[in-house]
Amino acid sequence: MKETARKKLSEKLRNRLKLPLGELLSEEELHRKISGRKGMLITVGDICTLSLLRKRVPPDFCFIDLKYERKELEEKERKEILGFGADEIRAKNPAGTVSDEVFELCRDLFSEKKKQRCTRIVIDGEEDLCAIPVMMFAPLGSLVIYGQPKEGVVLIEMNEGKRKLAEKIYGEFE
């Protein structure tokens, strides 16, 4: 993996992103809401991905870094998250940034010409901010899920408004 350019998160934006970009739910509420879902299911984060896998709801795409709150996952969790049948892509994304590599990967993964499904993206660095380019490129109608530590999970039903919000946020990166 080559080193890539990146956009950094500003302090002002860091505080803003502590607020959920979608609906904040408990895991139980999330599972009820996505039951019988239509559209693509995309997770950003190891714990929300594991939660879905344990309910036998594999995401179409998951962005993971094999860590939770900057600590390595336990071996059992690593095996669980790496063991489900999915294609795997690896990418670099340093903490507090969105690398060009991840930005371009999201654009390519979600482009209309590729109908790749069930793909695990293992991030060398930190996956947290991958939610921004995911929201910029995920097909409308997709469900994007990411963890809100110590609070629950955030569910975003992709529409033009959410896409514009992600583009605005990305434009505020340094």
Sequence and secondary structure as in RCSB ss.txt:
>XXXX:A:sequence
MKETARKKLSEKLRNRLKLPLGELLSEEELHRKISGRKGMLITVGDICTLSLLRKRVPPDFCFIDLKYERKELEE
KERKEILGFGADEIRAKNPAGTVSDEVFELCRDLFSEKKKQRCTRIVIDGEEDLCAIPVMMFAPLGSLVIYGQPK
EGVVLIEMNEGKRKLAEKIYGEFE
>XXXX:A:secstr
     EEE  HHHHHHTTS SSEEE HHHHHHHHTT  S EEEESHHHHHHHHHTT   SEEEE SEETTEE  H
HHHHHHHHSS EEEEEEE TTEEEHHHHHHHHHHTSTT    SEEEEEEE  GGGHHHHHHHS TT EEEEEETT
TEEEEEE  HHHHHHHHHHHHT  
